[in-house]
Amino acid sequence: MQGSRLSPEELTTLASYERLAETRSKVINGTPFNREFWRPEFERFSRLLPSGRILDIGCGNGREALLFRNAGYQYTGVDLSAGMLTEARKLDPGATLARASMYELPFPDHSFDGVWNCCTIFHAPKSRVGMALKEMVRVAKPGAPVFLAIKEGVDEQMVEDFRGGNERFFSFYDRETFRTILIKNGLQMTASSRDLREYNPPKCTNVYLLYFAQVL
């Protein structure tokens, strides 16, 4: 199915998430699983769109599902990892979830009032990031707010999980480069920031770039 279109690096990344799924629902980056990690961004998103139909692309173990559902949104989460979706169903049995690739979303055009794409699109090779963004724009309504979280840097590479034994592919961007990519693919950036909450070298060197955008 969708996996047939993935690069070897993406297939390795998917296999890593399958192995990490159960552990990741308990511990993330060496700290206990925090369901509220993206609460500040969710609160800002909710001011842009107080209600409506939301698509969470790369929902993983469903960390944000409860945030949206408890606030009354019509939530749909998609992920390509069957293991992660199993964990998401444990966390929120009532959530609408589907196994799907960010390159091939199984929804009609203009289906969603808003899109949440948190820590997913950075697994797309730079040569294919436009494909993923165009598919995201396709399923969103014109004017829909979008939240994206990526990682700061300049290259793309396989990165070994600090716990060892699992490699995942990441594409890194500087702030202005990714803004330009958003514009080229049908999105208008409304705000951006650098996020250092998980920056703790040498154990963890995540510097997130956070974007709020709007579908044109």
C-alpha positions as CSV (number, residue, x, y, z in Angstrom):
1,M,0.0,0.0,0.0
2,Q,1.3,3.4,0.9
3,G,4.7,2.0,2.1
4,S,5.5,1.0,-1.5
5,R,6.1,4.7,-2.3
6,L,8.5,5.3,0.6
7,S,12.3,5.6,0.1
8,P,14.6,3.1,1.8
9,E,15.3,5.7,4.5
10,E,11.6,6.3,5.1
11,L,11.0,2.5,5.4
12,T,13.8,2.3,8.0
13,T,12.2,5.2,9.9
14,L,8.8,3.4,9.8
15,A,10.3,0.2,11.1
16,S,11.9,2.1,13.9
17,Y,8.6,3.7,15.0
18,E,7.0,0.2,14.9
19,R,9.7,-1.0,17.4
20,L,9.5,2.1,19.5
21,A,5.7,2.4,19.7
22,E,5.0,0.9,23.1
23,T,8.0,2.3,24.8
24,R,7.4,5.8,23.3
25,S,4.0,5.9,24.9
26,K,5.7,5.7,28.3
27,V,9.0,7.5,27.8
28,I,10.0,10.2,25.2
29,N,13.5,11.5,25.0
30,G,14.3,10.0,28.4
31,T,11.5,11.7,30.2
32,P,8.0,10.4,31.1
33,F,5.4,10.7,28.4
34,N,3.9,14.2,28.6
35,R,0.4,14.5,27.1
36,E,0.5,18.3,27.6
37,F,3.8,19.0,25.8
38,W,2.2,20.9,22.9
39,R,-0.5,22.5,25.0
40,P,0.7,26.1,24.4
41,E,0.6,25.6,20.6
42,F,-2.8,23.9,20.9
43,E,-4.2,26.9,22.8
44,R,-2.9,29.2,20.1
45,F,-4.3,27.0,17.4
46,S,-7.7,26.9,19.1
47,R,-7.9,30.7,19.1
48,L,-7.5,30.6,15.3
49,L,-10.1,27.8,15.0
50,P,-12.3,27.4,18.0
51,S,-14.2,24.4,16.5
52,G,-14.4,22.2,13.4
53,R,-13.0,19.2,11.7
54,I,-9.3,18.6,12.4
55,L,-6.8,16.4,10.7
56,D,-3.7,15.3,12.7
57,I,-1.1,14.1,10.2
58,G,1.3,11.8,11.9
59,C,-0.7,11.4,15.0
60,G,1.7,8.8,16.4
61,N,0.5,7.5,19.8
62,G,-2.3,10.0,19.9
63,R,-0.8,12.6,22.2
64,E,-2.8,15.5,20.9
65,A,-6.0,13.5,20.2
66,L,-7.4,14.1,23.7
67,L,-6.5,17.8,23.5
68,F,-8.7,18.2,20.5
69,R,-11.5,15.9,21.5
70,N,-11.8,17.2,25.0
71,A,-12.2,20.7,23.4
72,G,-15.0,19.5,21.2
73,Y,-13.3,19.3,17.8
74,Q,-14.1,16.6,15.2
75,Y,-10.8,14.9,15.3
76,T,-9.2,12.5,12.8
77,G,-5.7,11.2,13.2
78,V,-3.6,9.4,10.6
79,D,-0.3,7.6,10.9
80,L,1.6,5.1,8.8
81,S,2.8,3.1,11.8
82,A,0.4,0.4,12.9
83,G,2.1,0.1,16.2
84,M,1.7,3.8,16.9
85,L,-2.0,3.6,16.0
86,T,-2.4,0.7,18.4
87,E,-1.0,2.9,21.2
88,A,-3.3,5.8,20.1
89,R,-6.3,3.6,20.4
90,K,-5.3,2.6,23.9
91,L,-4.9,6.3,24.9
92,D,-8.2,7.4,23.4
93,P,-10.5,4.5,22.3
94,G,-13.0,7.0,20.9
95,A,-10.7,8.8,18.5
96,T,-11.2,8.4,14.7
97,L,-7.9,7.0,13.4
98,A,-6.6,5.7,10.1
99,R,-3.4,4.2,8.7
100,A,-2.3,6.4,5.9
101,S,0.8,8.1,4.4
102,M,1.2,11.9,4.4
103,Y,1.7,11.5,0.6
104,E,-1.6,9.8,0.1
105,L,-4.3,11.0,2.4
106,P,-7.6,9.0,2.0
107,F,-9.9,12.1,2.1
108,P,-11.7,14.2,-0.5
109,D,-10.5,17.7,-1.3
110,H,-11.3,20.4,1.3
111,S,-12.4,18.0,4.0
112,F,-10.9,19.6,7.0
113,D,-11.2,23.0,8.7
114,G,-7.7,22.8,10.2
115,V,-4.6,20.7,10.1
116,W,-2.1,19.7,12.8
117,N,1.2,18.4,11.4
118,C,3.5,18.1,14.4
119,C,6.9,16.5,14.1
120,T,6.0,14.5,11.0
121,I,6.9,16.3,7.8
122,F,10.5,16.4,8.9
123,H,10.7,12.7,8.0
124,A,10.0,13.5,4.4
125,P,13.1,13.8,2.2
126,K,13.6,17.4,1.0
127,S,13.0,16.2,-2.6
128,R,9.5,15.1,-1.5
129,V,8.5,17.6,1.1
130,G,6.5,19.6,-1.5
131,M,4.5,16.5,-2.3
132,A,3.5,16.1,1.4
133,L,2.6,19.8,1.7
134,K,0.5,19.8,-1.4
135,E,-1.4,16.7,-0.2
136,M,-2.0,18.4,3.1
137,V,-3.3,21.6,1.3
138,R,-5.5,19.5,-0.9
139,V,-7.5,18.0,2.0
140,A,-7.8,21.3,3.9
141,K,-10.4,24.0,3.2
142,P,-9.2,27.4,1.9
143,G,-8.3,29.6,4.8
144,A,-7.7,26.6,7.1
145,P,-5.1,27.2,9.9
146,V,-2.2,24.8,10.0
147,F,0.4,24.1,12.7
148,L,3.7,22.5,11.8
149,A,6.7,21.6,13.9
150,I,10.1,20.7,12.2
151,K,13.7,20.6,13.3
152,E,16.3,23.3,12.8
153,G,19.4,22.6,10.7
154,V,20.7,22.5,7.2
155,D,21.0,18.9,6.0
156,E,19.1,15.6,5.8
157,Q,20.3,12.4,7.4
158,M,19.7,9.2,9.3
159,V,19.9,9.9,13.0
160,E,20.3,7.1,15.6
161,D,17.9,7.3,18.6
162,F,19.9,8.1,21.7
163,R,18.6,4.9,23.3
164,G,20.4,3.0,20.5
165,G,19.2,0.4,18.0
166,N,16.9,2.6,16.0
167,E,17.6,5.0,13.1
168,R,15.2,7.6,11.7
169,F,15.5,9.9,8.8
170,F,15.2,13.6,9.4
171,S,15.3,16.7,7.1
172,F,16.5,19.9,8.8
173,Y,15.7,23.4,7.7
174,D,16.6,27.0,8.6
175,R,13.7,29.3,9.4
176,E,13.6,31.3,6.2
177,T,14.1,28.3,3.9
178,F,11.1,26.4,5.2
179,R,9.0,29.6,5.1
180,T,9.8,29.8,1.4
181,I,8.8,26.1,0.9
182,L,5.5,26.8,2.6
183,I,4.7,29.6,0.3
184,K,5.6,27.6,-2.8
185,N,3.2,24.9,-1.8
186,G,0.0,26.9,-1.1
187,L,0.5,28.1,2.4
188,Q,0.8,31.6,3.9
189,M,2.9,31.7,7.1
190,T,1.3,33.8,9.9
191,A,3.8,33.2,12.7
192,S,7.0,31.3,13.4
193,S,9.3,30.7,16.4
194,R,12.2,28.7,17.7
195,D,11.4,26.2,20.5
196,L,14.1,25.1,22.9
197,R,12.0,23.0,25.4
198,E,13.9,19.8,24.6
199,Y,17.3,21.3,23.9
200,N,19.7,19.6,26.3
201,P,23.0,18.8,24.6
202,P,24.7,16.4,24.3
203,K,21.9,14.0,25.1
204,C,19.2,15.7,23.0
205,T,19.8,18.5,20.5
206,N,16.3,19.2,19.3
207,V,15.7,22.7,18.3
208,Y,12.2,22.9,16.9
209,L,11.0,25.5,14.4
210,L,7.3,26.1,14.9
211,Y,5.0,27.5,12.2
212,F,1.4,28.7,12.1
213,A,0.2,29.0,8.5
214,Q,-3.0,29.3,6.5
215,V,-4.1,27.5,3.4
216,L,-4.4,29.8,0.5
